[in-house]
Amino acid sequence: MDRTQFRTSARQTAIALRETVALAFDTLRSHKLRSSLTLLGVILAVSTLVAVMSVLNGLNLYVADKVANLGANAYVVDRVGIVTNMEQWTKARKRPPIDISDLDALRTGMSLATNIAGVMQTIADVRYGNELRENVTIIGASPSYAGIRDIGVSSGRLLTDVDEDHRSSVCVIGADVANQFFPGSDPIGKEIRAGAEQYEVVGIATARGTILGQSLDNFIMMPLGSYRKGWLAPLDSVSVFVQAPSPDLMPESEDEARVIMRARRHVPYDAEDNFAVIAPNSITGLWNRITGNVFAIAIWITCVFLVVGGVVIMNIMLASVTERTREIGLRKSLGARRIHILMQFLVESSLLSATGGFVGVALALAITFLVRSTTSLPISTPFFTIAIALTLSTVIGLFFGIYPAMRAARLDPIEALRAEV
């Protein structure tokens, strides 16, 4: 075939396809109510898929940014770690606590760490004058903890090595504590009472907002030595935050910390760790296992809706073939071939299903926008979800439109012209 013949053939194909699409749109417009009812299953399927994926994607980003973000290249060596059932909790509580000597051993023995900080915490009431704030998080932390966790100050200063060495009775307070105790005044240099001790306020931490509805600014942070002097209880354990030099070196840094801890605790080579290493991927992995069940349910519901919508489309297309039997016979008598009739009905079913897909996507986007505007639920719609939803809806139309299209294409033109519809 030369170039001229190829161009002529391509032009004829384009014209035929354009006429087929136009005819399909005319048919759908002439049966608006029937088309709308037919689309219901596809609309529900697509809107469910897009809405659920938007919520899950938003939550995944939220967890990765807020919950699993332990700090830049940071992980935690902890006594208990992440537990998901009572059996694991009971077993973890039997482990020996991590103490200051373990923290010092990691500091002196690790080469793949830029910062190491010890942290202990509890919950207590805090007073200033006649004001009382309940359930405040009391944090005892090494000075480097603020750098690892990216905690800044809006006023005053952070804790220093001098504070830690002298076990100074000083503290940095969160924005919530500052707003209640010192509204409109400067708290620097004033003393607040926590437990049986008085602590001088040396800084106000920069507000960080909330995570899953829990405030990150309801705390007072003091030197770790000061915390241990006034708050240490039997079996209390230190959580050790370790910052690796780079993301690529985090696995090696974790292995180094694990070797040091196992050696100190005399753990046999064939026994499991009697401590835990919590990395960001541990938290996100747990979260993904939880949301995986939700995603599976959403996929199941979507498949049910799509099958129902596909069956409805097939039945409607079969009814359309019956209604237009004489039209099909007339087209065939005027020279239309089987492929033309087949394409006509396949295009109609695909357009019908794709229209349902677009409506479902629009409905899902409207719902997610409304939820995002009226609630604090993090929602983010990834583009690939929309593409998958539209592709699925179109494929469903194609698949369930094959049988009606083949039935129409196989009609005998003479018998079709004689049909009484």
Secondary structure, DSSP 8 states (H G I E B T S, - for coil): --HHHHHHHHHHHHHHHHHHHHHHHHHHHHTHHHHHHHTHHHHHHHHHHHHHHHHHHHHHHHIIIIIS--STTEEEEESS----SHHHHHHHHTS----HHHHHHHHHH-SS-SEEEEEEEEEEEEEETTEEEEEEEEEEE-TTHHHHTT--EEEE----HHHHHTT-SEEEE-HHHHHHHSTTS--TT-EEEETTEEEEEEEEE----EETTEESS-EEEEEHHHHHHHH--TT---EEEEE-SSGGGHHHHHHHHHHHHHHHTT--TTS--SSEEE-HHHHHHHHHHHHHHHHHHHHHHHHHHHHHHHHHHHHHHHHHHHHTHHHHHHHHHTT--HHHHHHHHHHHHHHHHHHHHHHHHHHHHHHHHHHHHHS-------HHHHHHHHHHHHHHHHHHHHHHHHHHHT--HHHHHH---
